Amino acid sequence: MRSVARRLDSWLIPLAIILLALGLRLYRLDAQSLWNDEGTSVALAQRDLPTITRNAAGDIHPPLYYYLLHVWVRLVGPSEFAVRSLSALAGVALVGGTYLLGRRLFDPPTALIAALVSALSPFQVYYSQEARMYIFVSLFGLLSMLAYERLLRGLAQDTAQGVATLRAKAWPARGHGRRGLAWNYGAYILASLLMVYSQYFGFALLLAQNIGFLVWLIWLRRVAWRDVWRVILRWVGIQAIIAICYLPWLFLSWRSLRNWPAITAPLPLSRLVLDVIRVFSLGQTVDGSRSSSMVSLAFMALVLAGVCHPQRRSELWASAARGEDDSRALLWNVTLVALYLLVPVGVMYGLSLYRPMYKPKFLLLATPAYYMLLARGVVACGLWAGKVRGWQRAQRGLTFMLILAICVVSVYSLAHLYFDVRYYRDDYRGIVAYINATAGPEDAILINAPSQIETVGYYYRGPLAQYPLPLERPMSRARTEAALQDIVTKHSRVYAILWATEESDPERFIEGWLDRHCFKALDSWFGNVRLAVYAVPRSPTQEVQYPLDYMLGDAVHLKGYSLLTPEPRSGDIMQLTLFWEAVQPIRARYKVFTHLIDSRGNIVGQRDGEPAGGSRPTSDWSPGEVIADNYGLPIPPGTPPGEHVLRIGMYALDDGHRLPVSRGGQEAGDAIDLMVLTVWPPQAPSPIAALDIQHRDNVRWGGLELVGHSLYRLGFEHQPELSLRPGDVGKLILFWRKAGGSPAQERFIVALNDRAGRSVWEQRLQITGGTFPLSAWREGEVVRDIHQLPLPAGLAPGTYRLTLRPEGGIQRSYTLTKVTLSR
């Protein structure tokens, strides 16, 4: 039995943990798009080594990771899975290194628990699935700590009184001697250089090691001064070698380091510490709610337990007072791991006092220390439980329950990482897919923050012209305006990809110019990147085409409008200009809404915004001033043809209340119907990627195929994360495609089914309400079918299945999605 237990402890359980870590890091590795920094990594890695060196010197990261990725890409290719797999393997190695260091410093149970927590760590998994250098600086930092711990053991054994001071049972002298010490020197120097050549913040760990060396010298209190000076000189020599090997890179990159800008707002120490605890414990895919804060503090309590109880059988401070050398060695190990954790956090706070730079990813290198102390805390709680009378049998049970709780919390956060779109990386892949699906041959791509061009180029291989603007910092307004004028002269639609505009265009000059001269039809977030789509006017006009005389409230006069697209097609952008006049000073800020309403009362297309793209808020209007206000109103691809109403109005920015409308002194509601117009079919069926599909489907009833659907709370389509509540009206959009074959059914039943499969609510629906019968559809045409679902107020909150089935006869039912009704 002992041999079996020893075998499990020595390699079977660690191997299982390593395989778990590998699976979690490879799972859905390419499910998300590369974001801008990853695109930069891939582009840089595909250049030659001298170019990589020059480009990295002008960046804010050393070049080692780019060198490694350069070799890796040549071996496995530049696909998303390939470039991220290098980081995934490094993340697995980090788990293995955590086990080795935990076993050397503490005991096998602590090492196993630390490795398990590291394998499940949402924070480490996140950066193990990113083509950047942060997991590598963490890995090389851990290797440096392994070599550092072994080096100090060797130095202790090399002193005249070292063996007497730190007995062999506490610090065994395995592999030491002159040759072993030389190997320790080389391993430590190499690992430390790899660390600092991966990311500059690796120097924080070097500082922790130097502080630890000073503490270690105090530990050797009974060593002769002659031996102490010899050890100090050797240590200084090692640090000098590292510094000399790094000086060439500092010479190349010093200018970029000096100009490294602040990247965050100033952060007080308390907030920084709380955020570090939350991220280390739960990862970046759990919000900072009260419940998550409480769980994080529980994790921190375990860490403190690991610090205060570093022994298995006797209390630390009592044994230290008795002079037991093994307790002194354990106290040193805890101190070493505490420095490993705390010094990087302290350095981050100190640097942020001068130039705010806190980003959790910079502190990833300290996570192995956190997980080792967390594991010690779990072991300590089990030991403490075993000392309580009557609790001896609960020792293993409590330890198991703590491990299970940590695993459950980690899995919860990992589920967010894998499946919750709120935590996805910037979706350049989605942006390019939308452009490919909707752009015409005369369109163009504008890339605001020109560094994005490498990431956009990774995905976009089409013929559209790409314009990176601005071309310099600080921006030359004259050159930028001339470039914008040239763009709108040559192209009919502009896709503006906007990222980090507070750095590239802090005054919003480019976007403001486009707002004034074009018609913005889309302004959508793809992570932290925005895609704004502008329709360039075909025949620019600053004159009222259709005069009107409406008052909105008592200060806003609508003089009329112009419509440059009187016969739009599905998928087009309607170009609407509203002409406003301020009758008197306006104190409040209002938004304008423009709606395209179908014959069933559904909002088909919508564009809301402050006047002139936000550049002319109503609070800045002067009495008598006329504002020409452009709106690009998108008609979503798949919109059924037929008559539609163009409706506009205003609502308050703060509370959403609409301004009352009057005409000739008579009240006219709270909206203005400008005109009735006909939306015509598209010239060609729209591709699937152009549709605003929330959930993809693949189910067929006869000659009719359901390709996808979307479900929102009515009026909150811009907040798709909001759940429905009893009494709400849901907006269900079904995307149908005529697939040929036998005649298709046009009438369906949508239902909510409870966990037992019973229908608690049903509603009959007819495709497009009968306004666009299937007989009029073209083969392969996709139709966007909108329905409103008024849910009864008496429904019990809970989880239901939203199903769809043809009406009449025995027909199979299809589950669209799970619906959670909140209170």
C-alpha positions in Angstrom: 0.0 0.0 0.0 2.8 2.4 0.8 4.4 1.8 -2.6 1.1 2.5 -4.3 0.6 5.7 -2.3 4.2 6.7 -3.1 3.7 6.0 -6.8 0.4 8.1 -6.8 2.1 10.9 -5.0 5.3 10.9 -7.1 4.0 10.8 -10.6 0.4 9.5 -11.2 -1.5 12.4 -9.6 1.0 15.1 -10.9 0.6 13.6 -14.4 -3.2 13.8 -14.1 -2.9 17.4 -13.0 -0.6 18.2 -15.9 -3.1 16.6 -18.4 -5.9 18.6 -16.8 -3.9 21.8 -17.2 -3.2 20.9 -20.9 -6.9 20.2 -21.6 -8.1 23.5 -20.0 -5.5 25.5 -21.9 -6.2 23.9 -25.3 -10.0 23.9 -24.9 -11.6 26.5 -27.3 -8.1 27.9 -27.8 -9.2 29.5 -31.1 -12.8 30.3 -30.2 -12.1 34.0 -29.8 -10.5 36.4 -32.2 -6.9 37.6 -31.9 -7.0 41.1 -30.3 -4.8 44.0 -31.3 -1.7 43.1 -29.2 -1.9 39.5 -30.3 -2.1 40.6 -33.9 1.0 42.7 -33.4 2.8 39.6 -31.9 2.0 37.5 -34.9 2.9 40.2 -37.4 6.2 40.9 -35.6 7.1 37.2 -35.3 6.9 36.7 -39.0 9.7 39.2 -39.7 13.4 38.5 -39.6 15.3 38.6 -36.3 17.0 41.9 -36.8 13.7 43.6 -37.7 12.1 42.0 -34.7 14.9 43.5 -32.5 14.5 46.9 -34.0 10.7 46.9 -33.7 10.7 45.6 -30.2 13.2 48.3 -29.1 10.6 50.9 -30.1 7.9 49.0 -28.3 7.4 48.5 -24.6 8.4 44.8 -24.4 11.7 43.0 -24.8 12.1 40.7 -27.8 12.5 37.2 -26.4 8.9 36.2 -26.8 8.9 37.4 -30.4 12.0 35.3 -31.1 10.3 32.2 -29.6 7.1 32.9 -31.6 9.2 33.5 -34.7 10.6 29.9 -34.5 7.2 28.5 -33.5 5.3 30.0 -36.4 7.8 28.6 -38.8 7.2 25.2 -37.3 3.4 25.1 -36.9 2.1 28.0 -38.9 0.3 31.3 -38.1 -3.2 30.1 -37.4 -5.0 31.3 -34.2 -4.7 27.9 -32.6 -1.0 27.6 -33.6 0.2 30.9 -32.3 -1.7 30.5 -29.0 -0.6 26.9 -28.5 3.0 28.1 -27.6 1.5 30.1 -24.6 -0.7 27.1 -23.7 2.4 24.8 -23.4 4.2 27.4 -21.4 1.1 27.6 -19.1 1.3 23.8 -18.6 5.0 24.0 -17.8 4.1 26.7 -15.2 1.8 24.3 -13.5 4.6 21.6 -13.4 7.1 24.2 -12.1 4.7 25.1 -9.3 4.5 21.5 -8.2 8.3 21.2 -8.2 8.8 24.3 -6.2 6.0 23.5 -3.8 7.6 20.1 -3.2 11.0 21.5 -2.6 9.9 24.2 -0.2 7.1 22.4 1.7 5.6 18.9 1.3 3.9 16.7 -1.3 0.3 17.5 -0.3 1.0 21.2 -0.5 2.7 20.7 -3.9 -0.2 18.7 -5.3 -2.8 21.2 -4.1 -0.8 24.2 -5.4 -0.4 22.5 -8.8 -4.1 21.7 -8.9 -5.1 25.3 -8.1 -2.6 26.5 -10.7 -4.0 24.1 -13.3 -7.5 25.4 -12.6 -6.5 29.1 -12.2 -8.8 31.2 -14.5 -6.1 33.9 -14.4 -3.4 31.6 -15.7 -5.6 29.9 -18.2 -6.6 33.3 -19.7 -3.0 34.3 -20.4 -2.1 30.7 -21.4 -4.6 31.3 -24.3 -3.1 34.6 -25.4 -0.3 35.1 -27.9 1.6 37.4 -25.6 4.6 37.2 -23.3 3.0 37.3 -19.8 2.8 33.6 -19.3 6.4 33.3 -20.3 7.7 35.8 -17.9 5.8 33.9 -15.2 7.3 30.6 -16.3 10.9 31.9 -16.5 10.3 33.7 -13.2 9.3 30.4 -11.6 12.4 28.7 -13.1 14.5 31.5 -11.7 13.0 31.0 -8.2 13.7 27.2 -8.5 17.3 27.9 -9.4 17.6 30.7 -6.8 16.4 28.4 -4.0 18.9 25.7 -5.0 21.6 28.3 -5.3 21.1 29.5 -1.8 21.3 26.0 -0.5 24.6 25.5 -2.3 25.9 28.8 -0.9 24.9 27.7 2.6 26.7 24.4 2.2 29.7 26.2 0.8 30.3 28.2 4.0 32.4 26.9 6.9 29.5 26.7 9.3 26.7 26.2 6.9 26.0 22.6 7.6 26.0 23.2 11.3 23.6 26.1 11.0 21.2 24.5 8.5 21.2 20.7 9.1 21.0 18.3 6.2 17.5 17.1 7.1 16.3 20.6 6.5 18.4 21.6 3.5 19.9 18.5 2.0 23.0 19.1 0.0 22.0 17.2 -3.2 24.2 17.8 -6.2 26.3 20.5 -4.5 30.1 20.9 -4.5 32.0 23.0 -6.9 30.6 21.5 -10.1 27.1 21.5 -8.7 27.5 25.1 -7.5 28.6 26.2 -11.0 25.6 24.5 -12.5 23.4 26.4 -10.0 25.1 29.7 -11.0 24.5 29.1 -14.7 20.9 27.9 -14.2 20.0 30.9 -12.1 21.6 33.4 -14.5 20.0 31.9 -17.6 16.5 31.7 -16.1 16.8 35.3 -14.8 17.9 36.6 -18.2 15.1 34.7 -19.9 12.7 36.3 -17.4 13.8 39.9 -17.9 14.2 39.5 -21.7 10.5 38.4 -21.7 9.0 41.4 -19.9 10.4 44.3 -18.0 8.4 43.7 -14.9 10.5 40.6 -14.3 12.9 42.9 -12.5 10.4 43.0 -9.6 11.2 39.3 -9.0 14.9 40.0 -9.1 14.3 42.7 -6.4 12.4 40.1 -4.4 15.4 37.7 -4.7 17.8 40.3 -3.6 15.7 41.2 -0.6 15.5 37.5 0.1 19.3 37.2 -0.1 19.7 39.9 2.6 17.1 38.1 4.8 19.0 34.8 4.2 22.3 36.4 5.3 20.6 37.2 8.6 19.5 33.5 8.8 23.2 32.5 8.7 23.9 34.3 11.9 26.5 31.8 13.1 28.6 31.9 9.9 32.1 33.4 10.0 32.4 36.9 8.5 35.0 35.6 6.1 32.5 33.2 4.7 29.8 35.9 4.6 31.9 38.2 2.5 32.7 35.4 0.2 29.0 34.6 -0.3 28.2 38.3 -0.8 30.9 38.8 -3.4 29.6 35.8 -5.3 26.1 37.0 -5.2 27.1 40.5 -6.3 29.0 38.9 -9.2 26.0 36.9 -10.3 23.8 40.1 -10.3 26.5 41.9 -12.2 26.6 39.3 -14.9 22.8 39.6 -15.3 23.1 43.4 -15.5 25.9 43.3 -18.0 24.0 40.8 -20.2 21.0 43.2 -20.2 22.8 46.4 -20.8 22.8 46.1 -24.7 19.0 45.8 -24.7 18.7 48.8 -22.3 20.8 50.8 -24.7 18.5 50.0 -27.6 15.2 50.5 -25.7 16.0 53.3 -23.3 14.1 56.0 -25.3 10.9 54.0 -25.4 11.2 53.1 -21.7 11.6 56.8 -20.8 8.5 57.7 -22.8 6.4 54.9 -21.5 3.0 56.6 -20.9 0.7 56.1 -17.9 -1.8 53.4 -18.8 -4.2 53.6 -15.9 -5.7 56.1 -13.5 -4.0 56.5 -10.1 -5.0 53.6 -7.8 -4.9 53.7 -4.0 -3.1 50.8 -2.3 -6.2 49.3 -0.7 -8.0 49.1 -4.0 -5.0 47.6 -5.7 -4.6 44.9 -3.1 -8.3 44.0 -3.2 -8.2 43.8 -7.0 -5.1 41.6 -6.9 -6.7 39.2 -4.4 -9.8 39.0 -6.6 -7.9 38.4 -9.8 -5.5 35.9 -8.3 -8.4 34.0 -6.7 -11.2 34.2 -9.3 -9.5 35.5 -12.5 -10.6 38.4 -14.7 -13.9 36.8 -15.8 -15.8 37.4 -12.5 -17.1 40.9 -11.8 -16.3 42.8 -8.6 -19.6 42.2 -6.9 -20.0 41.8 -3.1 -20.3 38.0 -3.4 -17.1 37.7 -5.4 -15.3 40.0 -3.0 -16.4 37.8 -0.1 -15.1 34.7 -1.9 -11.8 36.5 -2.7 -11.4 37.4 1.0 -12.0 33.7 1.9 -9.2 32.7 -0.4 -7.0 35.4 1.2 -7.8 34.0 4.6 -6.5 30.6 3.5 -3.3 32.3 2.2 -2.8 33.9 5.6 -3.4 30.5 7.3 -0.6 29.2 5.0 1.7 31.9 6.2 1.0 31.5 9.9 1.1 27.7 10.0 4.0 26.5 7.9 4.6 23.2 9.8 2.8 19.9 9.9 3.2 18.8 13.5 4.2 21.7 15.7 3.4 25.4 16.0 6.0 27.5 14.1 6.8 30.1 16.7 7.1 27.6 19.6 9.5 25.3 17.6 11.5 28.3 16.5 11.9 29.4 20.1 13.2 25.9 20.9 15.8 26.3 18.2 14.7 23.5 15.9 16.6 23.9 12.7 13.8 22.3 10.5 11.4 25.0 11.8 13.9 27.7 10.9 14.2 26.3 7.4 10.4 26.2 7.0 10.1 29.7 8.3 12.6 30.7 5.6 10.7 28.9 2.9 7.5 30.8 3.9 9.4 34.0 3.9 10.8 33.3 0.5 7.4 32.6 -1.0 5.9 35.7 0.8 8.6 37.8 -0.9 7.8 36.1 -4.2 4.2 37.3 -3.8 4.5 40.7 -2.1 7.4 42.4 -3.6 6.0 42.5 -7.2 2.7 44.0 -5.8 4.7 46.6 -3.8 6.8 47.4 -6.9 3.7 47.9 -9.0 2.2 50.3 -6.4 5.5 52.2 -6.1 5.9 52.6 -9.9 2.2 53.6 -10.2 2.8 56.5 -7.8 5.2 58.0 -10.4 3.4 56.8 -13.5 0.1 54.8 -13.1 0.6 51.5 -14.8 -1.4 48.9 -12.9 -2.6 46.0 -15.1 -3.3 42.6 -13.5 -1.3 40.8 -16.2 1.9 42.4 -15.0 1.5 40.6 -11.7 0.8 37.2 -13.2 4.4 36.2 -12.4 3.5 36.3 -8.7 0.6 33.8 -8.9 2.7 30.6 -8.2 3.6 32.1 -4.8 -0.1 32.9 -4.1 -1.2 29.4 -5.0 1.5 27.7 -2.9 0.5 29.7 0.2 -3.2 29.0 -0.6 -2.3 25.3 -0.7 -0.5 25.6 2.6 -3.6 27.2 4.1 -5.7 24.3 3.0 -3.3 21.8 4.5 -3.1 23.9 7.7 -6.8 24.1 8.1 -7.0 20.3 7.9 -4.2 20.0 10.5 -5.9 22.5 12.9 -9.1 20.5 12.5 -7.3 17.3 13.4 -6.1 18.9 16.7 -9.6 19.7 17.9 -11.0 17.0 20.2 -13.5 14.9 18.4 -12.5 16.4 15.0 -9.7 14.0 14.2 -11.8 12.1 11.6 -12.8 15.4 10.0 -9.2 16.4 9.0 -9.3 14.8 5.5 -12.9 15.7 5.0 -12.3 19.4 5.7 -9.3 19.4 3.4 -11.3 17.7 0.7 -14.2 20.2 1.1 -11.8 23.2 0.8 -10.2 21.8 -2.3 -13.7 21.1 -3.8 -14.8 24.7 -3.0 -11.7 26.1 -4.8 -12.4 23.9 -7.8 -16.0 24.9 -8.0 -15.2 28.6 -7.9 -12.5 28.1 -10.6 -14.8 26.2 -12.9 -17.5 28.9 -12.5 -15.0 31.5 -13.6 -13.6 29.3 -16.4 -17.1 28.9 -17.8 -17.3 32.7 -18.1 -14.0 32.7 -19.8 -15.0 30.1 -22.4 -18.7 31.1 -23.0 -19.6 34.6 -21.7 -19.2 37.1 -24.5 -18.9 39.9 -22.0 -15.4 38.7 -21.3 -14.3 37.9 -24.8 -11.3 39.6 -26.4 -11.7 42.3 -29.0 -13.4 40.7 -31.9 -11.5 41.7 -35.0 -12.5 38.4 -36.7 -16.2 39.4 -36.2 -15.6 42.9 -37.6 -13.9 41.6 -40.7 -16.6 39.0 -41.2 -19.2 41.8 -41.1 -17.2 43.9 -43.6 -16.8 41.0 -45.9 -20.5 40.3 -45.8 -21.8 43.8 -46.3 -19.1 45.8 -48.1 -19.3 46.7 -51.8 -16.4 47.2 -54.3 -16.5 51.0 -53.8 -16.2 50.9 -50.0 -13.1 51.5 -47.8 -11.7 50.6 -44.4 -10.5 53.4 -42.1 -8.2 52.2 -39.2 -8.1 54.8 -36.4 -5.0 54.0 -34.3 -2.8 52.8 -37.2 -1.2 50.0 -35.1 -4.4 48.0 -35.7 -3.5 47.5 -39.3 -1.5 44.4 -38.6 -4.4 42.7 -36.7 -7.0 43.8 -39.3 -4.6 42.5 -42.0 -4.4 39.2 -40.3 -8.1 38.6 -41.0 -8.9 40.9 -43.9 -7.5 39.7 -47.3 -10.0 41.5 -49.5 -9.5 44.2 -52.1 -10.9 47.2 -50.2 -8.6 50.2 -49.7 -7.3 50.6 -46.1 -6.5 54.0 -44.6 -4.6 54.2 -41.3 -5.3 57.6 -39.7 -3.9 59.7 -38.1 -0.4 59.2 -39.6 1.4 61.0 -36.9 1.3 62.0 -33.2 0.4 64.6 -32.4 -2.1 64.7 -35.2 -1.8 67.3 -38.0 -5.4 68.4 -38.5 -4.8 69.8 -42.0 -3.2 66.6 -43.3 -5.8 64.4 -41.6 -8.7 66.5 -43.0 -7.3 66.4 -46.5 -7.0 62.6 -46.2 -10.6 62.3 -45.0 -11.8 64.5 -47.8 -9.9 62.3 -50.3 -11.5 59.1 -48.8 -15.1 60.3 -49.0 -14.5 61.5 -52.6 -13.4 58.1 -53.7 -15.7 55.7 -51.7 -19.4 55.3 -51.1 -19.2 53.7 -47.6 -16.5 53.9 -44.9 -16.0 51.2 -42.2 -14.1 52.9 -39.4 -12.4 50.5 -36.9 -11.9 52.6 -33.7 -9.5 51.5 -30.9 -7.6 53.4 -28.3 -8.9 56.7 -29.6 -8.0 58.5 -26.4 -4.4 58.0 -27.4 -4.6 58.3 -31.2 -7.3 60.9 -31.5 -8.1 62.3 -28.0 -10.1 65.2 -29.4 -12.2 62.9 -31.6 -11.4 64.9 -34.7 -11.7 62.1 -37.2 -14.9 60.7 -35.9 -16.4 64.2 -35.6 -15.5 65.1 -39.2 -17.1 61.9 -40.5 -20.2 62.6 -38.3 -20.6 66.0 -39.9 -19.9 65.0 -43.5 -21.4 61.5 -43.7 -24.3 59.4 -42.4 -23.4 57.2 -39.5 -25.4 53.9 -39.7 -23.7 51.7 -37.2 -21.7 52.2 -34.0 -21.2 48.9 -32.4 -18.7 47.5 -29.9 -16.8 44.3 -30.6 -15.1 44.0 -27.2 -13.1 47.2 -26.7 -13.1 47.9 -30.4 -15.8 49.9 -32.1 -17.0 49.5 -35.7 -18.6 52.7 -37.1 -20.1 52.5 -40.5 -20.6 55.7 -42.5 -22.6 56.1 -45.7 -21.0 58.8 -47.9 -23.8 61.1 -49.3 -24.4 60.6 -53.0 -25.5 64.2 -53.6 -24.6 66.3 -50.5 -27.2 69.0 -49.7 -27.6 71.5 -46.9 -31.1 72.5 -47.9 -34.4 71.3 -46.7 -36.0 68.9 -49.1 -39.3 68.4 -47.2 -40.3 71.5 -45.1 -42.0 70.8 -41.8 -43.1 72.9 -38.8 -43.0 70.8 -35.6 -42.1 71.8 -32.1 -40.5 69.3 -29.7 -41.0 70.6 -26.2 -40.9 74.4 -26.1 -37.3 75.0 -27.4 -36.7 72.7 -30.4 -38.1 73.4 -33.9 -38.0 70.8 -36.7 -37.8 72.8 -39.9 -37.8 69.8 -42.2 -35.7 67.0 -43.5 -33.9 65.6 -46.6 -33.8 62.0 -47.7 -31.2 61.0 -50.2 -32.4 57.4 -50.4 -36.1 57.5 -51.3 -36.2 53.9 -52.6 -34.0 51.9 -50.3 -33.4 48.1 -50.5 -33.0 45.6 -47.7 -29.4 46.0 -46.5 -29.1 49.6 -47.6 -28.4 52.6 -45.4 -31.0 55.4 -45.5 -29.4 58.8 -45.6 -31.5 61.2 -43.6 -30.7 64.8 -42.7 -32.9 66.6 -40.0 -32.8 70.3 -39.8 -33.3 71.6 -36.2 -33.5 75.2 -34.9 -33.2 76.3 -31.3 -36.0 78.6 -30.4 -34.5 79.5 -27.0 -31.6 78.3 -24.9 -31.7 74.6 -24.1 -30.3 73.5 -20.8 -30.8 69.7 -21.1 -29.2 67.3 -23.5 -31.4 65.2 -25.8 -31.0 62.3 -28.1 -32.6 61.9 -31.4 -34.2 58.6 -32.3 -34.9 57.5 -35.9 -37.0 54.4 -36.4 -38.1 52.5 -39.5 -41.5 50.8 -38.6 -43.0 47.9 -40.6 -46.7 47.4 -41.2 -47.0 45.3 -38.0 -45.5 48.0 -35.8 -42.1 46.4 -35.3 -39.0 48.6 -35.3 -37.0 47.2 -38.2 -34.2 49.7 -38.2 -33.1 52.2 -35.5 -30.4 54.8 -35.0 -30.2 56.8 -31.8 -27.7 59.5 -31.0 -27.0 63.1 -30.0 -27.1 65.5 -32.9 -24.3 65.5 -35.4 -22.9 62.3 -34.1 -22.5 63.7 -30.6 -20.5 66.7 -31.7 -23.4 69.2 -31.3 -25.3 68.4 -28.1 -28.5 70.3 -27.7 -27.2 72.1 -24.6 -24.7 73.9 -26.8 -27.2 75.2 -29.4 -27.7 78.9 -29.7 -31.1 80.5 -30.3 -31.8 80.9 -34.0 -29.0 78.5 -35.0 -30.0 75.8 -37.6 -28.3 72.4 -37.1 -28.0 70.0 -40.1 -28.1 66.6 -38.4 -27.2 63.5 -40.5 -28.4 60.0 -39.7 -27.6 56.8 -41.5 -30.5 54.5 -40.7 -29.6 50.9 -41.5 -32.2 48.6 -43.0 -31.0 45.2 -41.7 -30.3 42.6 -44.3 -33.2 40.2 -44.6 -35.9 42.8 -43.9 -39.1 41.8 -45.8 -40.1 44.2 -48.6 -43.1 46.4 -48.1 -44.3 49.7 -46.8 -42.6 51.2 -43.8 -43.0 54.3 -41.7 -40.0 56.7 -41.1 -40.5 58.0 -37.5 -38.3 60.4 -35.5 -38.3 62.2 -32.1 -36.2 63.3 -29.1 -35.8 62.0 -25.6 -33.9 63.2 -22.6 -30.4 61.8 -22.1 -30.7 61.4 -18.4 -34.1 59.8 -17.9 -35.2 58.7 -21.4 -38.5 60.7 -21.4 -39.6 61.8 -24.8 -40.2 65.4 -25.7 -43.9 66.1 -26.5 -44.6 67.1 -30.1 -46.9 69.8 -31.2 -47.9 71.3 -34.6 -49.7 74.6 -35.0 -50.3 74.7 -31.3 -51.9 71.3 -31.3 -50.5 68.3 -29.4 -49.2 65.6 -31.8 -47.9 62.8 -29.4 -44.3 62.2 -28.7 -43.0 61.2 -32.2 -43.2 62.5 -35.8 -44.0 60.2 -38.8 -42.0 61.8 -41.6 -43.2 59.6 -44.5 -44.3 56.2 -45.7 -41.8 54.6 -48.0 -41.3 51.2 -49.6 -38.4 48.9 -48.8 -37.5 46.9 -51.9 -35.9 43.4 -52.0 -32.1 43.2 -52.2 -30.5 42.6 -55.5 -28.9 39.4 -54.2 -29.6 37.3 -51.0 -27.7 38.5 -48.0 -24.9 36.2 -46.7 -25.4 34.8 -43.2 -22.5 36.8 -41.7 -24.3 40.0 -42.5 -27.3 39.2 -40.4 -27.5 40.2 -36.7 -28.0 36.6 -35.5 -27.5 36.1 -31.8 -27.8 32.2 -31.9 -27.2 30.0 -34.9 -29.7 27.3 -35.7 -29.8 24.5 -38.3 -33.3 23.0 -38.4 -35.6 22.3 -41.3 -39.3 21.8 -41.8 -39.9 20.8 -45.4 -38.6 23.5 -47.7 -38.1 26.0 -44.9 -34.9 26.3 -42.9 -34.4 28.2 -39.6 -30.8 29.4 -39.8 -30.8 31.5 -36.5 -32.6 33.6 -34.0 -32.2 36.5 -31.6 -34.1 37.2 -28.4 -34.1 40.5 -26.5 -36.2 42.4 -24.0 -38.3 44.7 -26.1 -36.7 48.2 -26.1 -33.4 46.9 -24.8 -31.9 45.4 -27.9 -28.7 47.4 -27.2 -28.4 45.4 -23.9 -28.6 41.8 -25.1 -27.2 40.6 -21.7 -30.4 41.6 -19.9 -32.6 38.7 -18.9 -36.4 38.6 -19.4 -38.8 39.0 -16.5 -42.4 37.9 -16.0 -44.6 40.5 -17.6 -41.9 41.7 -20.1 -42.4 41.7 -23.8 -39.7 39.7 -25.6 -38.5 40.5 -29.1 -37.9 37.3 -31.1 -36.3 37.6 -34.5 -36.3 34.4 -36.6 -34.1 34.1 -39.6 -35.7 31.8 -42.3 -34.2 30.6 -45.5 -36.2 29.1 -48.4 -34.4 25.9 -49.1 -36.6 24.3 -51.8 -38.2 20.9 -51.6 -41.7 20.2 -50.4 -44.1 23.1 -49.5 -43.3 24.7 -46.2 -45.5 25.5 -43.2 -46.0 29.2 -42.5 -47.7 29.0 -39.1 -45.8 28.0 -36.0 -46.3 27.8 -32.2 -43.7 29.3 -29.9 -43.8 28.0 -26.3 -42.1 28.1 -22.9 -41.6 24.7 -21.3 -40.6 24.1 -17.7 -38.0 21.6 -16.5 -40.6 18.8 -16.6 -41.3 19.6 -20.3 -44.8 21.1 -19.6 -45.8 24.1 -21.7 -46.5 27.1 -19.4 -47.1 29.6 -22.2 -47.7 29.5 -25.9 -48.3 31.9 -28.8 -49.2 31.3 -32.4 -47.2 33.1 -35.0 -47.3 33.4 -38.8 -44.0 34.1 -40.7 -43.8 37.9 -41.4 -47.5 38.1 -40.2 -48.4 37.1 -43.8 -47.1 40.3 -45.3 -44.4 38.5 -47.3 -45.7 35.0 -48.2 -43.3 32.1 -48.9 -44.5 32.0 -52.5 -42.8 35.3 -53.1 -39.4 34.3 -51.7 -36.5 33.6 -53.9 -34.5 30.4 -53.6 -31.8 30.8 -50.9 -33.2 34.1 -49.7 -33.0 34.8 -45.9 -35.8 36.7 -44.3 -35.7 38.5 -41.0 -39.0 37.7 -39.2 -39.8 39.8 -36.1 -42.3 38.8 -33.4 -43.3 40.2 -30.0 -43.8 37.8 -27.1 -45.8 39.3 -24.3 -45.0 37.1 -21.3 -47.7 36.7 -18.5 -46.9 38.5 -15.3 -47.9 35.4 -13.3 -45.0 33.2 -14.7 -42.7 31.9 -11.9 -39.1 33.1 -12.2 -36.8 30.2 -13.2 -35.3 28.6 -16.3 -37.4 27.5 -19.2 -36.9 26.2 -22.7 -38.2 28.4 -25.6 -39.4 26.0 -28.2 -40.8 26.3 -31.8 -43.0 23.8 -33.7 -45.2 23.9 -36.7 -48.9 24.4 -36.0 -51.2 21.4 -36.7 -50.5 17.7 -36.8 -47.8 15.8 -35.0 -44.7 17.9 -35.7 -41.3 17.8 -33.9 -40.5 20.7 -31.6 -37.2 22.5 -31.7 -35.6 24.2 -28.7 -34.4 27.6 -29.6 -32.7 28.6 -26.3 -32.9 28.4 -22.6 -34.6 31.4 -21.1 -34.0 32.5 -17.5 -36.8 34.7 -16.1 -35.4 36.9 -13.4 -37.4 38.6 -10.6 
